[in-house]
Amino acid sequence: MNFDSLAINPALIQATALCGYQRLTEVQSKVIPIAIKGLDVMACAQTGTGKTAAFSLPFIHRLLAADKPRGQLRVLVLTPTRELAIQVGESISRYSQLTDLTTLAVYGGANINPQRKALAQGVDILVATPGRLFDLIGQHGLDLSSVEQLVIDEADRMLDLGFVKDIERVKTLVAPIHSTQLYSATFSNAIKTLATKMLNQPQWINVAANETAGTIAQEIYPVDKRRKAELLAELVGRHNWQQVLVFVSSKESAEALHKELKLDGVNNAVFHGDKTQGARNRALEQFKSGELRVMVATDVAARGIDINALPLVINLELPLDAEDYVHRIGRTGRAGMAGHAISFVAQSDEKMLNEIEALIGQTLPRKVIPGYEIGAPLPERYRQLDTSSDKPKSQQRQYNKRKPAADKRGQSNSYASRRANKSRRV
């Protein structure tokens, strides 16, 4: 089914064509005809399936069809993270580019004054994170009583972050007669409870919950834990990968990997919760533009980051929650495009891998990289480091001073290190 077959405003058909959209995804084909009628929707769909267009096109169509003045806030979209708010706001602006509707995204980590001034000038559609929304309500008197259409995106993540009370409060502040769409990548009991409270006789739509997109080729690379960074640097150099999103489980791991890759000449940046919004935006833009070859991220990037045609996601460390695996690899293979996801798995990761495979209903193929087999003898530099660790601290310091710089970062015998020693031009 194509977009031009939808009974929606012609300006939206033209805008989707300008965005390169042709065929409807499953969630779009199921949601749009229902949401256009103003019915409440509870949709469970995996990341990367086109949810934003599914909920945006109906409310834009309804705004255009209504005979009401522009610049009055009538649609509110709640998102759990700043990145998702920015992404959703940009997408809605693209879908409504041929109309006179205005869209604004407001979120924390940025100066509130420009957001407040933009609201004062009048907007039709507001995308907001809960914290910044209530800052604007409490400090600047933002009135939601004219909101007729409410969308709650990534509701499961909202619950994880403790926003359930905020969501319920928003429900009391919007217009008494309104429609609500609630979207979640998972379908837990908590989500069902929230939907029961928030929705009025909703249409329930379940699109491949807890499954990964069929367009993503998934692989497991068995490797000893201490050699994961080494293997990553080698593969980036060997295959000349230009755009790789690498996930780790903590901010400390992200910073450590950033330094390792930098020493190997791989241009990269980190993306995690301790970075300012400005730094995160810069890193994301540099990564999108190709200025950076690798972006190292924690799970703060697993949802809400939309990188057009991202070819590869690597889990250097598996997530602490199996469901986050689905969100991580959902950064690639989006909107029907092909994607590739690789997970580096040490023996200590096998339990989590089993949980992931049980969740997605697949046994993922293993690919052993020659020289990096689990249990293979460690290169000499690791044995030297192990021997050094048994010496008194004063002798360790002397040993470290004598070591070549490449040995310090554990890369001297790898392809990536040999490449980096010849040139730092990455």
C-alpha positions in Angstrom: 0.0 0.0 0.0 1.4 3.4 -1.0 1.1 6.8 0.7 -0.8 8.2 -2.3 -3.6 5.7 -1.5 -4.3 7.3 1.9 -7.3 9.5 2.4 -5.3 12.4 3.7 -4.6 16.0 2.7 -2.7 16.2 -0.6 0.0 18.4 0.9 0.9 15.4 3.2 1.1 13.1 0.2 3.5 15.5 -1.5 5.5 15.9 1.6 6.0 12.2 2.1 7.1 11.9 -1.5 9.7 14.7 -0.8 10.9 12.6 2.2 11.4 9.6 -0.1 8.5 7.6 1.4 6.7 5.3 -1.0 5.2 2.2 0.6 3.5 2.3 4.0 5.1 0.3 6.8 2.9 -2.1 8.8 2.4 0.2 11.7 1.5 3.1 9.3 -1.0 1.0 7.4 -2.7 -0.1 10.6 -2.6 3.2 12.6 -3.2 6.0 10.1 -6.8 5.0 8.9 -7.8 4.7 12.6 -6.1 7.8 14.0 -7.5 9.9 11.1 -11.0 9.2 12.6 -9.9 10.6 16.0 -10.0 7.3 17.8 -7.7 6.5 20.6 -4.8 4.2 19.7 -2.5 1.9 21.7 0.2 0.7 19.4 3.1 -1.6 20.2 5.8 -1.5 17.5 9.5 -1.9 17.4 11.9 0.9 16.8 12.6 1.9 13.3 9.2 0.9 11.9 7.9 4.4 11.0 6.0 5.2 14.1 6.5 8.9 13.9 4.8 9.2 10.5 2.1 6.8 11.8 1.0 9.2 14.5 2.0 12.5 12.9 0.2 12.3 9.5 -3.2 11.8 11.1 -3.0 14.7 13.5 -1.6 17.0 10.8 -4.5 16.0 8.6 -7.0 16.7 11.3 -5.4 20.1 12.0 -5.7 21.1 8.4 -9.3 19.9 8.1 -10.4 21.9 11.1 -11.6 25.4 10.6 -9.6 27.0 13.5 -7.0 29.8 13.6 -3.3 28.8 13.3 -0.9 29.4 16.1 -3.0 27.9 18.9 -1.5 24.8 20.6 -3.7 21.9 19.6 -1.3 18.9 19.5 1.1 17.8 22.2 3.6 15.0 21.7 5.4 13.7 24.8 8.8 12.0 24.4 11.2 10.6 27.1 14.5 12.1 25.9 15.9 15.2 24.4 17.2 13.4 21.3 13.8 11.9 20.6 12.1 15.3 21.0 14.5 16.9 18.5 14.1 14.0 16.1 10.3 13.9 16.3 10.1 17.7 15.9 12.2 17.6 12.8 10.1 14.8 11.3 6.8 16.6 11.9 8.3 19.8 10.4 9.1 17.8 7.2 5.7 16.2 7.0 4.0 19.6 7.4 6.5 21.6 5.2 3.8 22.4 2.6 1.4 23.7 5.1 1.1 26.8 7.4 1.4 24.8 10.6 4.2 25.5 13.1 6.0 22.9 15.2 8.2 23.4 18.2 10.4 21.0 20.2 11.1 21.9 23.9 13.5 19.9 26.1 15.9 20.3 29.0 19.6 20.9 28.7 19.0 23.9 26.5 18.2 27.6 27.3 14.5 27.9 28.2 14.1 31.5 27.0 14.2 30.9 23.2 11.7 28.0 23.7 9.5 30.3 25.8 9.6 33.1 23.2 8.8 30.7 20.4 5.7 29.4 22.3 4.6 33.0 22.9 4.6 33.6 19.2 2.2 30.7 18.7 2.6 27.1 17.7 0.2 24.5 16.5 2.2 21.4 17.5 4.4 21.0 20.6 6.9 18.2 21.1 8.2 18.1 24.7 10.0 16.1 27.3 8.1 16.0 30.6 10.6 18.0 32.7 10.8 20.9 30.3 7.1 20.9 29.7 6.4 21.3 33.4 9.1 24.0 33.7 7.1 25.9 31.1 3.8 25.3 32.8 5.0 26.2 36.3 7.4 29.1 35.5 5.9 30.6 32.4 2.2 29.7 32.5 2.0 27.4 29.5 -1.7 26.5 29.0 -2.5 23.1 27.6 -6.3 23.5 27.7 -6.6 23.9 23.9 -4.7 20.6 23.2 -7.1 18.3 21.4 -4.7 15.6 20.3 -2.2 14.0 22.7 0.6 11.6 21.7 2.8 9.7 24.1 5.8 8.2 22.4 8.1 5.5 23.8 5.7 5.0 26.8 7.7 2.1 28.1 10.8 4.3 28.3 8.7 7.0 30.1 7.8 4.4 32.7 11.5 3.4 33.1 12.4 7.0 33.7 9.7 7.5 36.3 7.5 9.8 34.3 4.2 8.0 34.8 2.8 10.7 37.3 3.8 13.4 34.8 1.9 11.6 32.0 -1.2 11.2 34.2 -1.0 14.9 35.1 -0.8 16.0 31.5 -4.0 14.1 30.8 -5.8 16.4 33.3 -4.5 19.6 31.8 -5.4 19.1 28.1 -8.9 19.7 26.7 -11.6 17.5 28.2 -12.5 16.2 24.8 -9.4 14.9 23.1 -7.9 11.9 21.3 -4.8 10.1 22.6 -2.3 7.9 20.9 0.1 5.9 23.0 3.1 4.1 21.5 5.5 1.6 23.1 8.1 -0.8 21.9 7.1 -3.3 24.6 3.8 -4.5 25.8 4.3 -5.0 29.6 1.6 -5.1 32.2 2.6 -1.6 33.3 2.0 -0.3 29.8 -1.4 -2.0 29.7 -2.3 -0.4 33.0 -1.2 3.0 31.8 -3.2 2.6 28.6 -6.3 1.7 30.6 -6.0 4.9 32.5 -5.1 7.1 29.5 -7.2 5.9 26.7 -10.9 5.8 25.9 -12.0 2.6 24.2 -8.7 2.4 22.3 -7.9 0.4 19.2 -5.1 -2.0 20.1 -2.4 -2.5 17.5 0.5 -4.9 18.1 3.2 -4.9 15.4 5.9 -7.5 16.0 6.6 -6.5 19.6 10.0 -7.5 20.9 11.2 -8.6 17.5 14.0 -7.0 15.5 13.4 -5.6 12.1 13.8 -8.3 9.4 16.0 -5.9 7.4 18.8 -6.2 10.0 21.5 -8.8 9.6 22.6 -9.8 13.1 25.9 -11.6 14.0 27.8 -12.6 17.1 31.6 -12.2 17.3 33.0 -14.3 20.1 36.0 -12.6 21.6 37.8 -12.3 25.0 36.6 -9.3 27.0 39.9 -7.6 27.2 40.4 -7.7 23.4 37.1 -6.2 22.3 38.5 -2.7 21.8 41.4 -4.1 19.9 39.1 -6.1 17.6 36.9 -3.1 17.0 39.8 -0.9 16.0 41.2 -3.6 13.7 37.8 -4.2 11.9 37.3 -0.4 11.4 40.6 -0.2 9.7 40.5 -3.5 7.8 37.0 -2.9 6.4 37.4 0.9 6.1 34.1 1.4 8.0 33.0 5.0 7.8 29.9 5.2 10.0 29.7 2.9 13.0 27.5 3.4 16.1 29.1 1.5 19.0 27.1 0.8 22.2 28.7 0.2 25.6 27.0 -0.2 29.0 28.4 2.7 31.0 29.8 6.2 30.6 33.1 5.0 31.9 33.3 2.3 29.2 32.4 5.0 26.6 35.2 7.3 27.7 37.8 4.5 27.9 36.9 3.3 24.4 37.0 6.8 23.0 40.6 7.2 24.2 41.5 3.8 22.8 40.1 4.6 19.4 41.7 8.0 19.4 45.1 6.5 20.1 44.5 4.3 17.1 43.8 7.2 14.9 40.0 6.5 14.6 38.1 9.8 14.6 35.3 9.3 17.2 33.2 11.0 19.8 31.2 9.9 22.9 27.5 10.3 23.5 26.2 9.8 27.0 24.2 11.5 29.7 27.1 13.4 31.3 27.7 15.3 28.1 25.9 18.6 27.6 23.1 18.9 25.1 25.3 21.0 22.9 28.1 18.5 23.0 25.7 15.7 22.2 24.2 17.6 19.3 27.6 18.4 17.9 28.7 14.8 18.1 25.5 13.6 16.4 25.8 16.1 13.6 29.5 15.3 13.0 28.6 11.6 12.9 25.8 12.1 10.5 27.9 14.3 8.2 30.7 11.7 8.1 33.2 13.8 10.0 33.4 11.1 12.6 33.8 7.4 11.7 32.6 6.1 15.1 30.2 7.3 17.7 30.5 5.6 21.1 27.2 5.7 23.0 25.5 4.4 26.1 21.8 3.4 26.0 20.8 7.1 26.1 21.2 6.9 22.3 19.4 3.6 21.8 16.1 5.4 21.4 15.4 8.7 19.7 18.3 8.9 17.3 17.5 8.7 13.7 20.5 8.5 11.4 19.6 8.1 7.8 20.8 4.8 6.3 23.1 4.0 9.2 24.9 0.9 8.0 26.3 -0.7 11.1 25.7 -0.9 14.9 28.1 -2.7 17.1 27.4 -3.8 20.7 30.9 -3.8 22.2 29.1 -4.6 25.5 25.7 -6.2 25.7 23.0 -4.1 27.4 21.9 -4.9 31.0 18.3 -5.4 29.8 17.6 -7.7 26.9 14.9 -5.3 25.5 17.5 -2.6 25.1 19.2 -4.8 22.5 16.2 -4.3 20.3 16.3 -0.6 20.6 20.1 -0.4 20.1 20.1 -2.3 16.8 17.0 -0.5 15.7 19.2 2.4 14.9 20.1 0.6 11.7 17.8 -1.1 9.2 15.2 1.7 9.6 12.2 2.4 7.3 12.8 -0.8 5.4 16.4 -0.2 4.6 19.1 -2.9 5.1 21.2 -2.8 8.3 23.9 -4.8 10.0 24.3 -5.4 13.8 27.3 -7.1 15.4 27.7 -8.0 19.0 31.0 -8.8 20.6 30.4 -11.6 23.1 32.8 -12.8 25.8 32.2 -15.9 27.9 30.8 -13.7 30.7 28.2 -12.3 28.3 26.6 -15.6 27.4 23.8 -15.4 30.0 22.7 -12.1 28.6 23.0 -13.3 25.1 20.7 -16.2 25.9 18.1 -13.7 27.3 18.4 -11.6 24.1 17.9 -14.6 21.9 15.0 -15.8 23.9 13.4 -12.4 23.6 13.8 -12.0 19.9 13.1 -15.7 19.1 16.3 -16.2 17.2 19.6 -18.0 17.6 22.1 -15.5 16.2 24.9 -16.8 14.0 28.5 -16.8 15.4 31.4 -15.6 13.4 34.9 -16.3 14.8 37.5 -13.8 13.7 40.9 -15.5 13.1 43.4 -14.6 15.8 40.6 -13.5 18.2 39.2 -16.9 19.2 38.0 -17.1 22.8 40.8 -18.9 24.7 43.4 -18.3 22.1 46.9 -17.4 23.6 47.0 -13.7 24.3 49.5 -11.6 22.3 52.8 -11.0 24.1 51.9 -7.4 25.1 49.1 -8.7 27.3 51.4 -11.2 29.0 53.9 -8.4 29.6 51.2 -6.3 31.2 50.1 -9.3 33.4 53.6 -9.8 34.5 54.0 -6.1 35.2 50.9 -6.1 37.4 52.5 -8.6 39.7 55.5 -6.3 40.4 55.7 -3.7 43.1 54.1 -0.4 42.1 57.5 1.3 41.8 58.6 -1.3 39.3 55.3 -1.1 37.4 55.9 2.6 36.9 59.4 1.9 35.6 58.0 -0.7 33.3 55.3 1.6 31.9 57.9 4.2 31.2 59.9 1.7 29.1 56.9 0.4 27.2 56.3 1.7 23.7 53.2 3.9 23.4 51.4 1.3 21.2 51.9 -1.4 23.9 50.3 0.9 26.5 47.1 0.9 24.6 47.2 -2.8 23.8 47.2 -2.4 20.1 50.8 -2.8 18.8 50.3 -6.1 17.1 46.9 -5.3 15.6 46.0 -4.2 12.0 44.6 -1.0 13.3 47.7 -0.1 15.2 50.0 -0.8 12.3 47.7 1.3 10.2 47.7 4.1 12.8 51.5 4.1 13.1 51.7 4.8 9.4 49.2 7.5 9.4 46.8 9.4 11.8 44.7 10.7 8.9 41.4 9.1 9.9 
